[in-house]
């Protein structure tokens, strides 16, 4: 799980999938797509169990859903975060990336 996104603490960022169960057919495409443990299967349907594990800005699960049952915050939400004072551009790894 990311601890920060460009200097903003991850726990302050509301970025995770929302499932519309009226549209969901239980195909589990979202569960198969996500490799970050955001979902689990419960009673034949996906369930978001670790929302803060969702990679900020990722919409991969949304794009594979055949019924458009998954949504995220609009991209404008991320643009608003990028205007915060604590938003940092560039590498924030502290020299660990090479």
C-alpha positions in Angstrom: 0.0 0.0 0.0 1.2 3.5 -0.8 1.8 5.6 2.2 1.8 8.8 0.2 0.8 10.1 -3.2 3.1 12.9 -4.3 3.5 13.9 -0.7 -0.1 13.7 0.3 -0.8 11.0 3.0 -2.8 8.1 1.4 -5.3 8.0 4.3 -6.4 11.5 3.3 -7.2 10.5 -0.3 -10.6 9.1 -1.1 -9.6 7.1 -4.2 -11.1 3.6 -4.4 -13.7 1.8 -6.5 -17.4 1.9 -5.8 -19.6 -0.9 -7.0 -23.1 -0.4 -8.3 -24.7 -3.8 -7.3 -27.7 -3.1 -9.5 -25.5 -3.4 -12.5 -22.9 -5.9 -11.3 -23.3 -9.4 -12.7 -20.7 -11.0 -10.5 -18.2 -11.8 -13.3 -15.3 -11.0 -11.1 -13.3 -9.3 -13.9 -12.5 -6.5 -11.4 -11.2 -9.0 -8.8 -9.0 -10.7 -11.4 -7.7 -7.4 -12.7 -6.7 -5.8 -9.4 -3.4 -7.2 -8.0 -3.5 -4.9 -4.9 -6.0 -6.8 -2.7 -8.7 -4.1 -3.0 -11.4 -6.7 -3.6 -12.6 -10.0 -2.3 -15.5 -12.2 -3.4 -18.5 -12.3 -1.1 -21.7 -14.3 -2.0 -20.8 -14.4 -5.7 -20.1 -10.6 -6.0 -17.0 -8.5 -5.6 -16.6 -6.5 -2.4 -14.2 -3.6 -1.8 -12.4 -4.8 1.4 -9.2 -2.7 1.3 -10.0 0.7 -0.3 -6.7 2.3 0.6 -4.8 -0.4 -1.3 -6.2 1.1 -4.5 -3.5 2.8 -6.5 -4.4 6.5 -6.7 -5.4 7.3 -10.2 -5.8 3.7 -11.3 -9.1 2.8 -13.0 -8.1 -0.6 -14.4 -11.0 -2.5 -12.7 -13.4 0.1 -14.0 -12.3 -0.4 -17.6 -12.6 -4.2 -17.5 -16.2 -4.2 -16.1 -18.5 -5.3 -18.9 -21.6 -3.7 -17.2 -19.9 -0.4 -16.2 -20.8 -1.2 -12.5 -17.6 0.2 -11.1 -16.7 3.9 -10.7 -14.1 6.1 -9.1 -13.9 9.7 -8.2 -13.9 11.9 -11.3 -10.4 12.8 -12.6 -11.1 16.4 -11.4 -10.7 15.1 -7.9 -7.1 14.3 -8.6 -6.6 17.7 -10.2 -7.9 19.3 -7.0 -5.4 17.3 -4.9 -2.6 18.4 -7.2 -3.3 22.0 -6.1 -2.8 21.3 -2.4 0.2 22.9 -0.7 1.6 19.6 0.3 1.6 18.1 -3.2 5.1 17.4 -4.4 6.2 16.8 -7.9 9.2 14.7 -8.8 10.6 11.6 -7.2 9.8 11.2 -3.5 11.7 7.9 -2.9 14.5 9.4 -1.0 17.1 8.0 -3.4 15.8 4.4 -3.3 14.8 4.3 -7.0 17.5 3.9 -9.6 
